Amino acid sequence: MNETSHNGSTRPGPVRRRRTALLAGALSLGIAGMVAGEAFLVPATPAMAEAVKVPGDAAQMPSFADVVQAVEPAVVSIRVKSEARPQTSGFDGMPRGGPFEWFREFGPRSDRGPGQGTPGLPNRGQRGFVTGQGSGFFISGDGYVVTNNHVVDGASEVKVTMDDGTEYDAKVIGVDEKTDVALLKVDAERDFPYVTFDDGDIRVGEWVVAVGNPFGLGGSVTAGIISARGRDIGAGPYDDFLQIDAPINKGNSGGPTFNLRGEVVGVNTAIYSPSGGSVGIGFAIPAATVEKIVEDLKDDGSVTRGWLGVQIQGVNADIADSLGLKEAKGALVSEPQADGPAVKAGIKSGDTITAVDGNAIDDPRDLARRIAGYAPDTDVKITVWRDGKQQEITVKLGTLPTDGKRADAATSGSGSDLAQLGLSVAPAASVGLEDNGLAVVEVDPQGPAAERGVQVGDIIVAVGGQPVGKMADVTAGIEAAKGEGRKAVLFQVRSGENTRYIALPIDKA
């Protein structure tokens, strides 16, 4: 509709103006669309219409499916019934509540639903008993199963469940508390699928697969790599764990870790867990250790180890210098145990054991493992460093007693010159002690000796390898060390029934 202006001309009405604007806008958008299409839209081509495919030679993550399919039938879930009792430690006395979670945590747990009981306490209907779950694996067709000792510790009933749900009763053939290994046996008229141990040394960085029964869920698989070897986590004298980053959790106890050939490289034992769950740091007993323990358990249900009969401690730089050793390696004999094989062969307090049968010894833990690897009554050549010279002593090993009389590592430390020790001493007899040597009667809590663990009541037995009974003997020992150009002198100190050595630097005089 048109309307007439004041000068008589006509102009489009409001409706027409709006229509014209809309048409113009549409035309404008159409032009913009064409421009955009020409500038930014690439016409479809036959190549773009095809599905995207990764080139066959592109880098691929390894697939674990074939390994898992092969080994899973040999891995079992283990359920135990045992008497209820307070659980305050893992194997070999490791305290609970710290960052290391042992398979006392991983394995046994109450079979309870929500609100049905308290962790660690027997459920109603199971008065005086708790049930727990762990993992294990067949190592032979006739039914031998490996798991952790603490999974079956104190068990009155053990059952294993295979991946197809078949359940069997099992009996405990034997256990080894020191390595946390247990051997079970399932008797049935059938052949069981089984796996074998790796006979080589797995390398750091190799892929591994852990199979087990985490949280009682049944067969579960995780993957990772070997993060480290030879880990000492304070479990006992034979620590030699593999560290893996494959996630393992409660219920994985006793389960196997495989290499990509389907061979068992370790038995899962512990995790480092500040939070109580997996943070990707787990520990497994190496296959070589497990295999040897299992063979011993098959024989008579127990493990026998060689016994040297010494208290030993590490060699630090100060001790090495005071003894004239080139390297801070070996195991220093604090004291041979009475009537033990070492004392009978002539090994003395102050000797440093540097090799066994020609194999160099790095530290006390290394010595303990090597000696334990021999059978009792075996003759071994022990290389010792004594009085600045090396010599060999043949020792017939005994049998490791079960009362704790074994090669234990004592602490080592260092100190300062006599004038700065922060000590007051007196002849032991003068303070009413039926002992030779010098008794420590006062310790400055801020002094160097206190920092190294010397306490009131300790007895200084020898200095520089020479017995002491008066202050002049101590001074003579220090002066002799200085005359030989040493930076430290060795003090032999007895605390109760234990003897240790403390290297006292004399360059601070």
PENOR-V635239 format. One record per residue. N is the residue number from 1. RES is the residue in one small letter. PHI is phi in radians with two decimals (* if undefined). OMEGA is omega in whole degrees, 0 to 359 (NA if undefined). NEAR is the number of other C-alpha atoms within 8 Angstrom. Layout:
N	RES	PHI	OMEGA	NEAR
N	RES	PHI	OMEGA	NEAR
This chain:
1	m	*	179	7
2	n	-1.70	175	8
3	e	-2.34	185	8
4	t	-1.62	179	8
5	s	-1.48	183	8
6	h	-1.22	178	5
7	n	-1.64	174	4
8	g	1.60	179	6
9	s	-1.42	180	7
10	t	-1.82	177	8
11	r	-2.53	183	8
12	p	-1.06	176	10
13	g	-1.31	183	9
14	p	-1.04	182	7
15	v	-1.16	180	8
16	r	-1.12	178	10
17	r	-1.06	179	9
18	r	-1.12	180	8
19	r	-1.13	180	8
20	t	-1.08	179	8
21	a	-1.10	180	8
22	l	-1.11	179	8
23	l	-1.10	178	8
24	a	-1.09	179	8
25	g	-1.12	179	8
26	a	-1.10	178	8
27	l	-1.09	179	8
28	s	-1.07	179	8
29	l	-1.10	180	8
30	g	-1.12	178	8
31	i	-1.13	179	8
32	a	-1.06	179	8
33	g	-1.10	179	8
34	m	-1.18	178	8
35	v	-1.10	179	8
36	a	-1.06	180	9
37	g	-1.07	180	9
38	e	-1.24	186	7
39	a	-1.48	192	6
40	f	-2.12	183	6
41	l	-1.63	179	7
42	v	-1.58	179	5
43	p	-1.02	179	4
44	a	-1.10	177	6
45	t	-2.14	178	6
46	p	-1.01	180	6
47	a	-1.14	181	5
48	m	-1.24	182	7
49	a	-1.38	181	7
50	e	-1.45	177	6
51	a	-1.16	179	5
52	v	-1.22	179	4
53	k	-2.28	177	4
54	v	-1.45	178	5
55	p	-0.99	183	5
56	g	-1.11	181	4
57	d	-1.63	178	4
58	a	-1.22	180	6
59	a	-1.06	182	4
60	q	-2.20	169	4
61	m	-1.24	180	4
62	p	-1.17	174	4
63	s	-1.68	180	5
64	f	-1.75	188	8
65	a	-1.05	181	6
66	d	-1.15	179	7
67	v	-1.08	182	10
68	v	-1.07	181	10
69	q	-1.05	182	8
70	a	-1.33	189	8
71	v	-1.67	188	11
72	e	-0.99	179	10
73	p	-1.07	182	12
74	a	-1.55	181	13
75	v	-1.63	185	17
76	v	-2.19	168	16
77	s	-1.64	182	15
78	i	-2.09	176	12
79	r	-2.12	182	11
80	v	-2.16	173	15
81	k	-2.14	183	12
82	s	-2.53	179	12
83	e	-1.19	178	10
84	a	-1.23	177	10
85	r	-2.79	179	6
86	p	-1.08	178	5
87	q	-1.94	186	7
88	t	-1.94	182	6
89	s	-2.69	172	10
90	g	-1.56	183	14
91	f	-1.17	178	12
92	d	1.07	169	9
93	g	1.47	179	7
94	m	-1.15	182	9
95	p	-1.15	177	8
96	r	-1.51	178	9
97	g	1.60	177	6
98	g	-1.59	183	7
99	p	-1.26	179	9
100	f	-1.53	178	11
101	e	-1.80	181	15
102	w	-1.51	184	11
103	f	-1.36	160	16
104	r	-1.12	175	13
105	e	-1.38	185	10
106	f	-1.17	191	14
107	g	-1.53	187	16
108	p	-1.00	173	14
109	r	-2.66	183	11
110	s	-1.19	170	12
111	d	-1.49	185	8
112	r	-2.55	174	8
113	g	-1.64	179	5
114	p	-0.99	177	4
115	g	1.37	183	6
116	q	-1.78	174	8
117	g	1.79	184	9
118	t	-2.07	179	8
119	p	-0.92	177	6
120	g	1.54	179	11
121	l	-1.97	181	10
122	p	-1.13	176	13
123	n	-1.40	173	14
124	r	-1.12	185	7
125	g	1.55	176	4
126	q	-2.24	187	8
127	r	-1.03	179	7
128	g	1.46	182	7
129	f	-2.34	170	11
130	v	-2.24	175	16
131	t	-1.96	181	12
132	g	-2.48	182	13
133	q	-2.31	177	16
134	g	-2.66	182	21
135	s	-2.35	178	17
136	g	-2.94	180	17
137	f	-2.77	178	14
138	f	-1.31	177	16
139	i	-2.04	177	11
140	s	-2.73	181	11
141	g	-1.20	181	10
142	d	-1.59	166	9
143	g	1.82	176	13
144	y	-1.37	183	12
145	v	-2.20	177	13
146	v	-1.81	174	14
147	t	-2.67	176	16
148	n	-1.51	176	15
149	n	-1.01	187	12
150	h	-1.28	174	12
151	v	-1.14	184	16
152	v	-1.90	182	11
153	d	-1.04	179	7
154	g	1.26	184	6
155	a	-1.27	173	10
156	s	-1.71	181	8
157	e	-2.67	180	10
158	v	-2.28	176	13
159	k	-2.26	176	11
160	v	-2.04	180	12
161	t	-2.12	181	11
162	m	-1.46	185	12
163	d	-1.17	177	12
164	d	-1.60	178	5
165	g	1.62	179	6
166	t	-1.21	184	7
167	e	-2.04	180	8
168	y	-2.34	169	8
169	d	-1.34	179	10
170	a	-2.34	175	12
171	k	-2.06	181	9
172	v	-1.49	178	10
173	i	-1.40	180	11
174	g	-3.09	180	12
175	v	-2.39	174	13
176	d	-2.27	184	12
177	e	-1.15	186	10
178	k	-1.20	177	9
179	t	-2.00	179	9
180	d	1.12	178	12
181	v	-1.97	176	14
182	a	-2.34	178	15
183	l	-2.08	179	15
184	l	-1.98	177	13
185	k	-2.43	174	11
186	v	-1.89	179	12
187	d	-1.80	179	8
188	a	-2.74	181	5
189	e	-1.49	179	4
190	r	-2.88	173	5
191	d	-1.73	182	7
192	f	-1.71	172	10
193	p	-1.17	183	9
194	y	-2.51	179	12
195	v	-2.13	182	13
196	t	-2.05	180	7
197	f	-1.53	174	10
198	d	-1.19	182	10
199	d	-1.75	179	6
200	g	-2.07	177	4
201	d	-1.76	179	5
202	i	-1.19	185	6
203	r	-1.74	174	6
204	v	-1.09	181	9
205	g	1.77	179	7
206	e	-1.30	178	9
207	w	-1.24	175	10
208	v	-2.44	180	13
209	v	-2.23	177	14
210	a	-1.80	179	14
211	v	-2.16	181	14
212	g	-3.03	188	19
213	n	-2.20	185	17
214	p	-1.13	178	14
215	f	0.97	179	9
216	g	1.26	183	8
217	l	-1.38	185	7
218	g	1.74	185	9
219	g	-0.96	179	13
220	s	-2.34	185	9
221	v	-2.21	171	9
222	t	-2.32	183	10
223	a	-2.31	178	11
224	g	-3.04	179	11
225	i	-2.27	170	12
226	i	-1.31	184	15
227	s	-1.55	182	10
228	a	-2.88	176	9
229	r	-2.22	174	10
230	g	1.16	182	8
231	r	-1.31	173	10
232	d	-1.85	183	8
233	i	-1.99	174	5
234	g	1.39	181	6
235	a	-1.38	183	11
236	g	2.99	186	8
237	p	-1.26	184	10
238	y	-1.99	179	10
239	d	-0.99	178	13
240	d	-2.83	192	10
241	f	-1.43	165	12
242	l	-1.45	173	15
243	q	-1.78	181	13
244	i	-2.21	178	14
245	d	-1.90	172	12
246	a	-1.17	183	14
247	p	-1.06	174	13
248	i	-2.31	187	13
249	n	-2.42	179	11
250	k	-1.00	183	13
251	g	1.78	174	16
252	n	-1.37	183	17
253	s	-0.96	178	19
254	g	1.42	181	14
255	g	-1.36	183	17
256	p	-1.56	168	15
257	t	-1.99	186	14
258	f	-1.91	165	13
259	n	-1.50	185	12
260	l	-1.35	172	10
261	r	-1.66	180	6
262	g	1.41	178	11
263	e	-1.72	180	11
264	v	-1.33	177	14
265	v	-1.79	180	13
266	g	-3.00	176	13
267	v	-1.97	186	17
268	n	-1.11	189	15
269	t	-2.29	186	14
270	a	-2.73	172	13
271	i	-2.29	168	13
272	y	-1.54	190	11
273	s	-2.53	175	12
274	p	-1.08	184	8
275	s	-1.74	183	5
276	g	1.74	177	7
277	g	-2.05	182	8
278	s	-1.22	173	12
279	v	-2.05	176	7
280	g	1.54	176	9
281	i	-2.16	180	13
282	g	-2.12	183	16
283	f	-2.31	182	12
284	a	-2.28	176	14
285	i	-1.29	183	14
286	p	-1.06	183	12
287	a	-1.01	182	13
288	a	-1.06	178	9
289	t	-1.17	182	8
290	v	-1.09	183	12
291	e	-1.06	180	9
292	k	-1.17	180	8
293	i	-1.09	181	11
294	v	-1.07	179	12
295	e	-1.08	177	8
296	d	-1.13	181	12
297	l	-1.15	179	14
298	k	-1.10	184	10
299	d	-1.16	184	7
300	d	-2.49	177	7
301	g	1.42	180	10
302	s	-2.48	180	10
303	v	-2.04	176	8
304	t	-1.91	182	9
305	r	-2.23	174	12
306	g	-1.19	183	16
307	w	-2.36	179	15
308	l	-1.62	176	13
309	g	1.46	177	13
310	v	-2.44	165	14
311	q	-1.63	187	15
312	i	-2.29	177	14
313	q	-2.56	181	16
314	g	-1.29	179	14
315	v	-2.00	176	14
316	n	-1.63	185	10
317	a	-1.08	180	8
318	d	-1.15	179	13
319	i	-1.12	179	15
320	a	-1.02	180	14
321	d	-1.14	182	12
322	s	-1.17	180	15
323	l	-1.66	182	9
324	g	1.45	178	8
325	l	-1.43	180	9
326	k	-1.30	182	6
327	e	-2.20	177	6
328	a	-1.48	180	10
329	k	-2.37	179	12
330	g	1.83	180	15
331	a	-2.24	182	16
332	l	-1.46	180	13
333	v	-1.38	176	15
334	s	-1.26	181	15
335	e	-2.90	172	13
336	p	-1.22	181	14
337	q	-1.41	185	10
338	a	-0.98	178	5
339	d	1.09	177	6
340	g	-1.46	181	12
341	p	-1.03	183	13
342	a	-1.13	182	14
343	v	-1.14	178	13
344	k	-1.17	181	8
345	a	-1.49	177	10
346	g	1.84	175	7
347	i	-1.28	187	10
348	k	-2.08	172	10
349	s	-1.09	182	8
350	g	1.72	174	10
351	d	-1.21	174	11
352	t	-1.94	180	11
353	i	-1.42	185	14
354	t	-1.89	180	14
355	a	-2.78	174	12
356	v	-2.26	184	14
357	d	0.91	177	8
358	g	1.48	179	7
359	n	-1.61	184	6
360	a	-1.07	178	8
361	i	-1.84	182	14
362	d	-1.46	187	10
363	d	-2.81	181	11
364	p	-1.00	180	14
365	r	-1.12	178	10
366	d	-1.09	179	9
367	l	-1.10	181	12
368	a	-1.04	180	11
369	r	-1.15	183	10
370	r	-1.18	180	9
371	i	-1.12	180	11
372	a	-1.12	180	10
373	g	-1.35	178	8
374	y	-1.61	174	9
375	a	-1.38	175	11
376	p	-0.98	180	13
377	d	1.27	176	9
378	t	-1.44	174	10
379	d	-1.50	179	8
380	v	-2.18	177	10
381	k	-1.67	181	11
382	i	-1.78	176	13
383	t	-1.61	181	14
384	v	-2.16	174	13
385	w	-1.85	184	12
386	r	-2.42	177	10
387	d	0.93	176	5
388	g	1.35	180	8
389	k	-2.34	179	6
390	q	-1.73	176	8
391	q	-2.60	181	8
392	e	-1.90	179	8
393	i	-2.26	177	11
394	t	-1.54	182	9
395	v	-2.15	171	12
396	k	-1.57	185	11
397	l	-1.18	173	14
398	g	-1.70	178	12
399	t	-1.74	181	11
400	l	-1.02	180	11
401	p	-1.17	179	8
402	t	-1.66	183	5
403	d	-1.70	176	4
404	g	1.59	179	5
405	k	-1.42	181	8
406	r	-2.45	181	11
407	a	-1.32	180	11
408	d	-1.71	178	9
409	a	-1.48	174	11
410	a	-1.64	179	10
411	t	-1.48	175	7
412	s	-2.21	182	11
413	g	-2.88	179	10
414	s	-2.43	181	12
415	g	-2.65	182	13
416	s	-2.11	178	14
417	d	-1.05	184	13
418	l	-0.93	184	7
419	a	-1.21	183	6
420	q	-2.11	183	10
421	l	-1.22	187	11
422	g	1.34	184	13
423	l	-2.18	165	12
424	s	-2.16	183	8
425	v	-2.22	178	9
426	a	-2.67	176	11
427	p	-0.93	185	12
428	a	-0.97	182	15
429	a	-1.13	183	9
430	s	-1.28	179	7
431	v	-1.91	174	8
432	g	1.45	179	6
433	l	-1.74	178	7
434	e	-1.46	186	6
435	d	-2.71	171	6
436	n	-1.54	178	10
437	g	1.67	183	14
438	l	-1.94	180	14
439	a	-1.54	175	14
440	v	-1.43	184	15
441	v	-1.84	179	10
442	e	-2.72	180	9
443	v	-2.29	174	14
444	d	-1.30	184	9
445	p	-1.07	178	7
446	q	-1.69	184	7
447	g	-1.47	181	12
448	p	-1.07	182	11
449	a	-1.11	178	15
450	a	-1.10	179	13
451	e	-1.09	181	10
452	r	-1.62	174	10
453	g	1.65	177	7
454	v	-1.24	183	9
455	q	-2.26	174	9
456	v	-1.03	182	9
457	g	1.79	175	8
458	d	-1.14	179	12
459	i	-2.01	173	12
460	i	-1.44	187	14
461	v	-1.59	183	14
462	a	-2.65	175	13
463	v	-2.31	181	16
464	g	1.10	179	12
465	g	1.47	181	9
466	q	-1.96	179	7
467	p	-1.05	179	9
468	v	-2.20	176	14
469	g	-2.44	179	11
470	k	-2.60	185	10
471	m	-1.04	181	7
472	a	-1.06	179	6
473	d	-1.16	179	11
474	v	-1.14	180	11
475	t	-1.04	180	9
476	a	-1.10	179	8
477	g	-1.11	180	12
478	i	-1.19	180	14
479	e	-1.12	179	8
480	a	-1.13	179	9
481	a	-1.13	177	14
482	k	-1.11	181	10
483	g	-1.11	178	7
484	e	-1.54	178	6
485	g	1.37	181	6
486	r	-1.38	176	12
487	k	-1.65	182	12
488	a	-2.57	176	14
489	v	-2.21	187	16
490	l	-1.66	174	14
491	f	-1.75	173	14
492	q	-1.72	186	14
493	v	-2.15	177	13
494	r	-1.92	176	12
495	s	-2.13	185	9
496	g	1.12	180	6
497	e	-1.68	183	5
498	n	-1.80	178	7
499	t	-2.08	177	12
500	r	-2.48	178	13
501	y	-1.99	178	12
502	i	-2.24	178	14
503	a	-1.54	183	14
504	l	-1.87	179	13
505	p	-1.05	182	13
506	i	-1.89	176	13
507	d	-1.48	178	8
508	k	-1.74	184	6
509	a	-1.18	NA	7
